[in-house]
C-alpha cells in the first residue's frame, strides 16, 4: 500500500491579500482548489491511501470532499490548535497503515517521481528521505548540502544563493521515527527533527528537477494561476 499525508491545515497568512477565509490548500488556482491538483497528482502516482492533516477551517475541505470519488482511500485528522509541521505529521501517522508514508505540503506542488523516491529511500536504508529541487538565484528558501553518498549534512539558513538545492516539501518518513524520538505535541519537523538530529538520524536527499511551485506568497500564487491553466 502506498500512503501519503497531505499537510492541509495552513492558514495562508501571507496570502490574505488575494485569498481570504479558506485554508491555503483550498485557494482557487485556475478555477479549482489547489488541493484538487494534489489529488490528481496522487491519482497519477498510484497512491492507495491519502491522509489529510487538517486544521484551520477544516470544514471547508471536508465539504469540498463530500460526494467526490477517487481511486484511493481518504482519511483525515483535525488538529484542535496549530501543532506545527511536526505535530501535524505525527498526528496523521495515527492513520498510516504501513511502515512509512509520503508527506506533501498542501501549499506546494512538486512533480516528483514517487516510485523513484521510494526506491531511493529503500536503497539508502533512510529514516527520512527528502525530494530536493535544484534552483538558481533564490533567497526565499534555505539550501541543503549533501555528502557524496547523498546523505544530508547541512541545512543552510535563507540567504541569496546563485545555485543550490532546496527542500521541495516532499518526504518519505518511516513510522518508527516517532517512537525513537521524544517529541512534544507541538513542534516543527524541519527545525526540531531534521536540523536538531541531522547527525544521529539518516536523512537522505534525492534530487529531482520536476515542476515546482509554492503558492505561499502572492507572486507565486499568481504564477501558479497561469501555469495551471493548461492542466
PAVEX-263532 format. One line per 5 residues: number of its first residue (from 0); their letters; for each residue y negated, x negated, z of C-alpha. Coordinates in nm, 4 decimals, decimal comma, padded with zeros to 6 digits, always signed. Layout:
BEGIN
NUM) A) Y:X:Z | ...
//
This chain:
BEGIN
0) XXXXX) +00,0000:+00,0000:+00,0000 | -00,3435:-00,1292:-00,0982 | -00,6078:-00,0280:+00,1566 | -00,9838:-00,0572:+00,1725 | -01,2534:+00,0073:+00,4324
5) XXXXX) -01,5966:+00,1042:+00,2975 | -01,8865:+00,0459:+00,5358 | -02,0829:+00,3624:+00,4690 | -02,2844:+00,4134:+00,7875 | -02,6033:+00,2296:+00,6893
10) XXXXX) -02,9458:+00,3847:+00,7333 | -03,1278:+00,2156:+00,4453 | -03,4440:+00,1260:+00,6335 | -03,5859:-00,0879:+00,3521 | -03,5228:+00,1916:+00,1012
15) XXXXX) -03,7253:+00,4546:+00,2867 | -03,9963:+00,4447:+00,0198 | -03,7534:+00,5568:-00,2518 | -03,4627:+00,7167:-00,0642 | -03,5021:+00,9229:+00,2493
20) XXXXX) -03,2841:+01,1413:+00,4654 | -02,9435:+01,0280:+00,3364 | -02,7146:+00,7353:+00,4237 | -02,7748:+00,4357:+00,1991 | -02,4369:+00,4796:+00,0279
25) XXXXX) -02,5459:+00,8288:-00,0810 | -02,8657:+00,7110:-00,2503 | -02,8693:+00,8562:-00,6014 | -02,8237:+00,5905:-00,8688 | -02,8395:+00,7012:-01,2336
30) XXXXX) -02,7706:+01,0592:-01,1288 | -02,4777:+01,0006:-00,8902 | -02,4435:+00,8896:-00,5271 | -02,3889:+00,5132:-00,5118 | -02,0646:+00,5759:-00,3210
35) XXXXX) -01,9164:+00,7514:-00,6255 | -01,9289:+00,4225:-00,8198 | -01,7349:+00,2509:-00,5404 | -01,4767:+00,5306:-00,5514 | -01,4405:+00,4905:-00,9293
40) XXXXX) -01,4028:+00,1157:-00,8816 | -01,1347:+00,1711:-00,6141 | -00,9522:+00,4026:-00,8542 | -00,9638:+00,1421:-01,1326 | -00,8420:-00,1266:-00,8920
45) XXXXX) -00,5494:+00,0990:-00,7937 | -00,6172:+00,1395:-00,4237 | -00,3886:+00,3752:-00,2324 | -00,5969:+00,4406:+00,0795 | -00,9732:+00,4383:+00,1394
50) XXXXX) -01,1136:+00,4460:+00,4922 | -01,4814:+00,5331:+00,5255 | -01,6667:+00,3925:+00,8236 | -01,9443:+00,6482:+00,8703 | -02,2479:+00,6664:+01,0960
55) XXXXX) -02,5955:+00,7875:+01,0087 | -02,5796:+01,1418:+00,8638 | -02,2032:+01,1246:+00,8191 | -02,2033:+01,4969:+00,7369 | -02,3811:+01,4222:+00,4059
60) XXXXX) -02,0897:+01,2021:+00,2962 | -01,8265:+01,4477:+00,4187 | -01,9977:+01,7372:+00,2435 | -02,0054:+01,5382:-00,0821 | -01,6340:+01,4594:-00,0445
65) XXXXX) -01,5351:+01,8190:+00,0241 | -01,3333:+01,9606:-00,2640 | -01,3162:+01,6337:-00,4578 | -00,9832:+01,4938:-00,5703 | -00,8976:+01,1249:-00,6021
70) XXXXX) -00,5660:+00,9471:-00,6634 | -00,5794:+00,7856:-00,3183 | -00,5696:+00,8992:+00,0409 | -00,9103:+00,9212:+00,2123 | -00,9568:+00,8747:+00,5872
75) XXXXX) -01,2719:+00,8252:+00,7890 | -01,4099:+00,7230:+01,1264 | -01,7549:+00,8065:+01,2610 | -01,9463:+00,5759:+01,4944 | -02,1434:+00,7666:+01,7599
80) XXXXX) -02,4058:+00,4930:+01,7703 | -02,4535:+00,1888:+01,5423 | -02,1775:-00,0653:+01,6107 | -02,2865:-00,3411:+01,3715 | -02,0720:-00,4503:+01,0780
85) XXXXX) -01,8027:-00,5934:+01,3053 | -01,7787:-00,2907:+01,5299 | -01,7630:-00,0616:+01,2273 | -01,4811:-00,2666:+01,0707 | -01,2886:-00,2859:+01,3983
90) XXXXX) -01,3165:+00,0916:+01,4498 | -01,1998:+00,1621:+01,0939 | -00,8967:-00,0664:+01,1354 | -00,7512:+00,2007:+01,3654 | -00,6762:+00,3924:+01,0437
95) XXXXX) -00,5315:+00,0966:+00,8497 | -00,1565:+00,1400:+00,8000 | -00,0638:-00,2084:+00,6732 | -00,1297:-00,5618:+00,7985 | -00,4562:-00,6169:+00,6116
100) XXXXX) -00,7391:-00,4352:+00,4363 | -01,0159:-00,4999:+00,1878 | -01,3716:-00,4417:+00,3060 | -01,6545:-00,3196:+00,0797 | -02,0172:-00,2779:+00,1760
105) XXXXX) -02,1327:+00,0745:+00,0955 | -02,4614:-00,0515:-00,0498 | -02,3188:-00,3294:-00,2699 | -02,1250:-00,3212:-00,5949 | -01,9387:-00,6439:-00,6742
110) XXXXX) -01,6919:-00,6226:-00,9631 | -01,4162:-00,8282:-00,8030 | -01,0624:-00,8610:-00,9366 | -00,8972:-00,7423:-00,6152 | -00,5469:-00,8373:-00,7327
115) XXXXX) -00,6665:-01,1950:-00,7794 | -00,8354:-01,1904:-00,4375 | -00,5151:-01,0617:-00,2729 | -00,3104:-01,3379:-00,4387 | -00,5678:-01,5950:-00,3241
120) XXXXX) -00,5535:-01,4590:+00,0329 | -00,1743:-01,4885:+00,0400 | -00,1673:-01,8325:-00,1207 | -00,4192:-01,9729:+00,1291 | -00,2498:-01,8055:+00,4268
125) XXXXX) -00,6008:-01,6964:+00,5232 | -00,7024:-01,4770:+00,8146 | -01,0111:-01,3677:+00,6202 | -01,0893:-01,4162:+00,2503 | -01,4345:-01,3602:+00,1041
130) XXXXX) -01,5236:-01,2918:-00,2575 | -01,8133:-01,5273:-00,3333 | -02,0696:-01,4773:-00,6085 | -02,2383:-01,7705:-00,7907 | -02,6163:-01,7276:-00,8070
135) XXXXX) -02,9244:-01,9143:-00,9275 | -03,2807:-01,9204:-00,7909 | -03,2316:-01,6939:-00,4904 | -03,3770:-01,6663:-00,1412 | -03,2592:-01,3231:-00,0283
140) XXXXX) -02,9105:-01,4432:+00,0667 | -02,7692:-01,7351:+00,2614 | -02,5390:-01,9644:+00,0642 | -02,1835:-02,0657:+00,1523 | -02,0262:-02,4144:+00,1469
145) XXXXX) -01,6578:-02,4690:+00,0622 | -01,4373:-02,7732:+00,1047 | -01,2025:-02,8912:-00,1731 | -00,9331:-02,6532:-00,0505 | -01,1724:-02,3559:-00,0775
150) XXXXX) -01,1972:-02,3139:+00,2973 | -01,5435:-02,2057:+00,4106 | -01,7050:-02,4840:+00,6129 | -02,0618:-02,3601:+00,6495 | -02,2819:-02,0540:+00,6197
155) XXXXX) -02,6379:-02,1573:+00,5360 | -02,9465:-01,9689:+00,6502 | -03,1502:-01,7753:+00,3934 | -03,3798:-02,0098:+00,2024 | -03,4648:-02,0755:-00,1593
160) XXXXX) -03,1626:-02,2128:-00,3421 | -03,1587:-02,3234:-00,7067 | -02,7795:-02,2956:-00,7372 | -02,5233:-02,1726:-00,4901 | -02,2576:-01,9217:-00,3967
165) XXXXX) -02,3174:-01,6245:-00,1690 | -02,1056:-01,3914:+00,0391 | -02,0598:-01,0994:-00,2022 | -01,9712:-00,8484:+00,0704 | -01,6066:-00,8003:-00,0356
170) XXXXX) -01,3452:-00,9280:+00,2110 | -00,9773:-00,9163:+00,2918 | -00,9182:-00,9171:+00,6673 | -00,5847:-00,9411:+00,8473 | -00,5417:-00,6661:+01,1037
175) XXXXX) -00,4307:-00,9090:+01,3747 | -00,7690:-01,0865:+01,3644 | -00,8983:-00,8333:+01,6153 | -00,6136:-00,8933:+01,8606 | -00,6719:-01,2704:+01,8560
180) XXXXX) -01,0417:-01,2424:+01,9475 | -01,2085:-01,0891:+02,2494 | -01,4859:-00,8824:+02,0951 | -01,7294:-00,6216:+02,2293 | -01,7525:-00,2711:+02,0846
185) XXXXX) -02,0741:-00,3589:+01,9016 | -02,1003:-00,6855:+01,7062 | -02,1896:-00,8435:+01,3733 | -01,8885:-00,9540:+01,1703 | -02,0966:-01,2164:+00,9910
190) XXXXX) -02,2619:-01,3701:+01,2995 | -02,0146:-01,3072:+01,5822 | -01,6902:-01,3646:+01,3926 | -01,7406:-01,5712:+01,0779 | -02,0213:-01,8010:+01,1906
195) XXXXX) -01,9018:-01,8253:+01,5510 | -01,5375:-01,9005:+01,4690 | -01,5701:-02,0948:+01,1445 | -01,3952:-02,4000:+01,2925 | -01,0985:-02,2251:+01,4541
200) XXXXX) -01,0138:-01,9390:+01,2164 | -00,9197:-01,9971:+00,8498 | -01,1879:-01,8270:+00,6388 | -01,1487:-01,8893:+00,2656 | -01,3815:-01,8211:-00,0255
205) XXXXX) -01,2680:-01,7045:-00,3691 | -01,5449:-01,7478:-00,6273 | -01,5692:-01,4640:-00,8802 | -01,8523:-01,4113:-01,1263 | -01,8347:-01,0353:-01,1829
210) XXXXX) -02,1315:-00,7979:-01,1901 | -02,3111:-00,7864:-00,8524 | -02,5862:-00,5597:-00,7212 | -02,7057:-00,4878:-00,3675 | -02,9221:-00,1736:-00,3552
215) XXXXX) -03,0734:-00,2606:-00,0173 | -03,4296:-00,3172:-00,1427 | -03,6376:-00,1022:-00,3817 | -03,6499:-00,3574:-00,6668 | -03,2704:-00,3932:-00,6822
220) XXXXX) -03,2283:-00,0182:-00,6348 | -03,4433:+00,0280:-00,9470 | -03,2344:-00,2327:-01,1334 | -02,9132:-00,0504:-01,0367 | -03,0569:+00,2731:-01,1767
225) XXXXX) -03,0997:+00,1004:-01,5127 | -02,7682:-00,0880:-01,5068 | -02,5552:+00,2102:-01,4058 | -02,6831:+00,4421:-01,6774 | -02,4102:+00,3021:-01,9013
230) X) -02,1254:+00,3589:-01,6560
//
